[in-house]
Amino acid sequence: MDVFRFVDEPGFLAERRLDALKAALEMPLPDRAMHRFRFTDPMALLPSGGVSAALAAQAGRWDVVPDLPPGAVEAGVMVLTFPEAFVRLQNLLAEYLGRLAAPDDALLALNLASFRGGAVVLVPAGVRVPGPITLRVQPEAPEGAVACGRTLVIVQEGAQATILEETDLEAGLASSITEVVVCQGASLVHGRFESSARGAALFSRVAYSVGRDATLTHAHVLVPAGLIKAEAAPVLAGSGARTEGLVLAMAGGRARADFRAVEDHAVQDTESRVTYRSVALGRGRTAFTGLLRIREGASRSVAYEEARSLLLSGTAAADVLPELEIQNHDVRCTHGAAVAPIDEESVFYLRSRGLSQDEAEATLVEGFVEAVASRLPTESLAERARETLRAQLVAAKGHPAVAAAGPVGV
């Protein structure tokens, strides 16, 4: 079985693709007995015939449209497609590409073996990017194929940037892998908005390496009409590293939104925090599994995780599963989780103040998600999340009052 290659692809990538191809064919799919895929069948992310069929198809497009703020290029910021990056950044690609999100299971190996598009973002040392860098992605896969794309982000020492990835899957199957390196003293805000149409399935993973005294805020908005299985895996690799994860998932109709976070404290004096909110309505289902891992040498680490889900119908479902893996006792780790329907007493109170039933419910739902929405990295991302929530409420309940409501919190 041949593996896809770009024209003039460097030798190091060709070798990694071949290794990934072997791994994809030899490795089993992730075990559903483990928490990572407890709520999603890996086969739902693959065509009939599994990984072998996906590799044999070798089809699909992965187009990326970048949008850079004024002054970014002059400051030395690069946003390149892979053919361009092979020429201009080959040494950096050889060091990082396929290393953070290594082919450790069949799904990750499939992506590395067959990705056909994507982008490389380089923010040079000391540069402060004056506005968000946006990458708009539209995968396209014919029946029986998986569209695979890959992004590599490198934020060098002391640099500061905000990078947004927007992935809209209109049909079929797609696999999106992003690798992010945040070097010593750098600061990155990384946001992802992911949607999938009805009948479509998207698998995504972001692997982060956060260096000494570096800070990372990673924000994720999942709004499937079909299925989205998304993962974020920061490794706090340098002393003084700090991460914060913000996650908002919304599933209506028969949609599925499954998110997993793994905050891996590899060294001492690191800190992480994850805040998750989900709303499930109709027959939609959301799932969250979050692992706080403190390695043996990671003393004085601080980790916190909060996951809350709101059910808006008797047929909706939500699962929250926080996990702790602590190998050092000189740490502070806490977590909380809750799943509940809308509070009828709060609805009654708002109705007593003149709101209709629809307006009261909409106000409470929007207030519930504000713990995440108000802290998303850009107002455009936050407002898109809010608009999607309102649209789902309207579709599920036919609330004209919700459609006419103003911005959340107003």
N, C-alpha and C positions, 0 to 999 in steps of 0.2 A: 504494500500500500504506500503510495507516494504521499509526501507532506507538502503543504503549500509553502512557497517561498516567494518573497518579493524579488523583482529584478535587481541584480547587483546586491543581493542580501549578503552581509558579512559572514565570514566563516563561523564566528562564535555563535551567532544566532541559528545558523543551519544545524550546528551540533546540538544546541539546546532543543531545537525543534525535534530532532531525531530521538533524543533521549525522552522527550515528552511524549512522542508518538508511541514509543515502546511502553512507557508507563501507562498511557491511556488504554492501551490494548491489554495490558497484563493486570492492572489493578482492578479490584472490584469497585463498584459504586459505594459511596459513603454508607455506613451502617446506620439503619434507621433506629437501632437500639440505643445509639448515642444521641445526646441532646441536640446536636447540630442539625440533624435531619429528622428529628422526631415528628415534626408536624408537616413535612413536605416529602413526598416520594421523589427521589432523584430522577426516576424515569419520566416524571412529568416535565422535566426540563430537557428531555432528549426525544428525538424522533423514534418511531417504532423501529426496533432493531438496535437501539441503544447507541453506545459510543462508537462502535464499529460503523454503523450506518451513517452517523454524523461525520466521521472522518472520511468515509468513502464519498460522501456528497461533495465536500469541499466547495461549497457554494455560499453565496450571500455577499452583501455589501456592508461596509461600515464607514459611512461618511461623517466627517467631523467638520463643523463650521466654527472657527474660532472668532472671538470678538475681544479685542484688546482695548484697554482704556488709553486715551491720549497720553503720549509721553512714555509709554511702556517700552516700545521698540527702541526709542532713543536712549533709554536707560539700560539697554542690553538684554531685555527680556526676550526669550525665544519661544515661539510656539510653532513646532514643526511637525509635518507628517513623517511617518517612518522612513520613506525613501529619502527625504531631505535630511533627517536626523542621522541616517547611516553615514552621510558624507560629512556633516558638520560636528556631530557629537558622538562619534563611534566609540571613543574611549569610555565615556560616561555610560553609554548603553551597555558596553561589555561588562562594566562593573555592576550595574543594577538590574538590567532588564531580565525578568524571569527569575530573579533571586529572592525578592520579598514575597511574591506570590508564586512560590515554587510549585512544580507539578507533584504535589504530595498526595493527590487523589485523582481519580479518573476525570472529574469535571474540570479541575484546574489544569490537568495535563492536556485535555482536549483543547482548551483555549490557547495555551502556549504553542501547541503543535500546529494550529490552524488559523490563528488570528490573521485577518486580512486588512485591517486598517486600525487607525487610532492616531494618537498624537503624543509628542514629547514636549513638556513645558519645563523650561530652565529659567529660574530667577537667580541672577548672579549675586555673589556675596555683597552684603551691605545695601542692596537696592530695596527701596520701599515702593512698591507698585501703587500708583495713585488711585486705582479703582479695581473693581473685580475683573478678572479674566474669565470669560465664559466659553465653554466648549459645548456646542449643541450637536448631539449625536442622534442620527436616525438609522438604526439598523434595518436591514432588509434581507430576509431569508425566504427562499422558495420552500415549498412543502418538502419535508424530509431532510432539511438541512438546519444547521445552527449557525447564525451569523455571529462571528467572534471578533471582538475588538479589544484593544489594550491601550492603556494610557500610562505614561511614566511622568511623574512630577518630581523635580529636584529643586528644593529651595536651599540655596547655599548659605554659608555662615552669616549670621546677622541680618539676613534678608527678611522682608515682611511682604506677605501677599494674601489676597483672597482669590480663590479659584472655585468656579462653579461648573459642575457637569450636569447637563440636562439630557436625559435619555428617554426618548419616546418611541416605544415599540408598537407599531401599528398592526403587525400580524406576525405569526410564526414564532420561532424560538431564537433566543439570543443569549450570548454569554459576554459579560462586560467585566474586565479585570483592570483595576488601577493599582499601581505601585507608587508610593509616595515616600520620599526621603526628606526629612526636615532636619537640616544640619545644626551644628552647635550654635546656640544663641538665636536661631531663626524663629519666626512666628508665622504660622499658616492657619488661615481659615479655609476649610475645604467643605463645600456644600454639594449635595447631589439631590436632584429631583428626578424620580424614576416613575414612569407610567407604562402600563401595558394594556393593549386593547383586549376586548373580550375574546377569549380563545387563545390569546398569546401568552407566552411564558418567558420571563426574563430571570436569569441567574446573574448576580453581580457580587463582586467582592472587592474591597479596598484593603490593601495591606500597607501599614504605615511603619516607618522607623523614625522614632523621635529622639534626637540627639541630646547631648548635655545642655542643660539650661534652655532647651527649646520648648515652645508651646504650640499645641495643636488644638484647634476646635474643629471637630468633624460633625457635620449636620446632614441628616438624611430625611427626605420626604418621600414616602411610598404611597402612590395612588393608583393601584391596579384596578382595571375592569376584568382582567384575567388573573394571572399569577405573577407575583414577584417574590423571589427568594434572594434576600440581600444580606451581605455580611460586612462587618467592619472589624479589622484586627490590628489595632495599634500595639506596637512593641515599644515600651518606654525603655530605650536602650542606653540612655545617658543620665548620670546623676543630675537632679534638678529638673528633669523633664516633667511637663505638665500636659494633660489632655482633658478635654471635655467633649462628650458626645451628646448630641441632641437628635432625637428621633421622633418623627411624627408619621404614623401609618393610618390610612383610612381605607376601609373595604366595605363596599356596598354591593347590592345584587348578589352574585355568587362569587365575588372576587376573593382572592387570598393574598394576604401580605404577611410574609414570614421574615423576621429580622433577627439576626444574631450579632452580638457584640462580644469581643474578647479583648479585655484590657489587660495586657501582659506586662507586669512590672518585672523587668529583668535585672535591674540594679537598685541600689539603695537611694533613698531620698527622692522618691518620685510620687506623683499625685495624679489620680484620675477621678472623673465623675461622669456618670451617664444618666440622662433624664429621658424617659420614653413615655410617649402618650399615643394611644390608639383609639380609634372609633370604629365600631363594627355595627352595621345595620343591614336590614334585609336578611339575606342568608350569607352575608359576608363573614369572613373569619380572619382574625389577626393573631399572630403568634410572636412572642419575644423570648429568646433565650440569651442570657447575659452572663458571661463568665469573668469574674475578677480573679486573675492569677497573680500570686505573689511568689516569686521564686526564692530559693533558699538564701541567696545573698542579698535579697532586696529589703534590707532592714529599713525601718522608719518610713515605709511606704504608707500612703493614705489613699483609700479607694472607697467610692460610694456609688451606689446604683439604685435608681428609683424607677419602677415600671408600673404604670397605671393604664387600665383599659376601660372603656365605656361601651356598654351594650345598649343599643337603641331599639332592639326588637327581640322578641322571644325566640326567634330563629337564628339570630346572630351568635357568634362564638368568639371567645378570646382566650388565649393561653399566655401566661407569663411565668417564666421559669428562671429565677436568678440562681447563680451558682457561685460558690467560693472555692478556690484552690489555694490554700495558704501553707507555704513551706517555711515561713519565718514568723516567729511569734512577736517580734518587735514591730508591729504594724497596727493600723487602724482600718478596719474594713466593715462597712455596714451596707445593708440593702433592704429595700422594701418593695412589696408588690401587692396590687389589688385589682380586682375585676368587679364591676358593679353596674347595675342599670342606672338610668337617670334618677335623681332624687326627687320623689314626688312632693315632698314637703317644700323643697326649694321651688318647684313648679307652682305649687299653691301660693307661696309667698309672692312670687313675681306676678301671678294672676291677680292677687289682691291689690297689687300696685298698678293695675290697669292694662297689663300685657295680655294678649290672647294666649291660648294654649300653645299655638305654633311659635309665637314670638318668645314665650317663656322657655320652651325647650331649646330653640335656636340659641338663645342667650347663654343658657347653661352649657351647651355643647361647645360653643365658641370660647367661653371662659375656661373650660376644661383644657382645651388644646393650647391656650395662650402661654402656659408654662414653657412650651417649646416654640410656638409660632412667634412670640414676641422677641425671641432671642436668635432667630435664624439670621444668617450672616448678611443678607441684603433684604431691603424692603420688597424688591420684586419677587424674591423667592418666598418671603412670608405671605405676600398678598396672593401669589398663585396658589399656595397651600390653602389659604382661607377661602378663596373663590371655589376651589375644588370641593372643599367641605360643604359649602353652601349648595353647590350644584348637586352633590350626592344626597343632601337632606331633601332638596326639592324633588329629586327623582324618586326617592324612597317613600316620601310622605305626601308629595304634592302640596307643599307648604308655600302659598304665594307670599306669605309674610316673610319667610326666610329669604326668598329671592329678592325682596325689596329692602332687606335689612342693610344697614350701613356697615362700615368696617368693624371688625371685632374690637371691643373695648370702647366704642364710641357711644 
